[in-house]
Amino acid sequence: MTEFNDFGYVEKAFANIREVVAKQGKNIHRAASLMADAIAADKLIHVYAGGGHTTLAMGEMFFRAGGLANINPLMETALSVFNQALKYLELERTVNFGSSIIKYYDIQKDDLVIIFHNIGINPATIDAAAEIKKRGGRIIAVASSYWQSEMPPDHFIRHPNGKNLFDYADVAIDDYNPVGDAVVNVPGLDTPIAPVSNVVDFTIAHLLEIETVRLCVERGITPPVWSSANAPGGDEKNAAYLKKYKPLIKSL
């Protein structure tokens, strides 16, 4: 029996996170300032994901113990990993599908939307971003500069307009996800394994929340934060937020 070996996965994931912390702090602060502004104005913070496993980052921010209660996921199951895989893959590459989701949720002028898509070039992402900007919304984009810069301009997964998610962002947060996502090479296997994008994007989501809460407290604002529904007293603490946000957030 051979000894356990992670082939450097944990260190590579932490190295990616450390790079985000070292280089993206100012952008995380700028994004959190917009989120704190939304809380101060008693508005929702909308979260969208452009398809596949990036939808899990949207889910990580929604109805989460210790998370913000005013998060509104622009949820479309057809784009998520809870759809059949080949179906969501086809739909995230379908032009105008993303814009239809933004229209359905009726994003308004000055609404704040966080968009997760580490690749940041596919039609479901670009069309959603374009529709948000068309409506006067503001965008915090979490994506990888590597994917956006290294993918060929004529690659078939790109939106026909050739734009990147960061082209639409009011604040762009680079997650430094490498092209291909998987970071471990096991000797004897040609295909890399062990992706890091969700580990890093989940961390960015929580860093945004932490900085937003800090800024709210600094401004004398009590941010709306969920308690764990599974801990004693959690349901009682959450009751007021549910009463307030259930009529406003379709996924509650």
URUR-V283762 format. One record per helix or strand of 3 or more residues. SS is the DSSP state (alpha for helix, beta for strand). FROM is the first residue (numbers start at 1). TO is the last residue. If there is no record, write none. Layout:
ss=SS from=FROM to=TO
ss=SS from=FROM to=TO
//
This chain:
ss=alpha from=9 to=40
ss=beta from=45 to=49
ss=alpha from=55 to=61
ss=beta from=71 to=73
ss=alpha from=77 to=79
ss=alpha from=85 to=92
ss=alpha from=97 to=105
ss=beta from=112 to=116
ss=alpha from=123 to=134
ss=beta from=138 to=143
ss=alpha from=145 to=150
ss=alpha from=165 to=168
ss=beta from=171 to=174
ss=beta from=182 to=184
ss=beta from=193 to=195
ss=alpha from=197 to=218
ss=alpha from=234 to=245
//
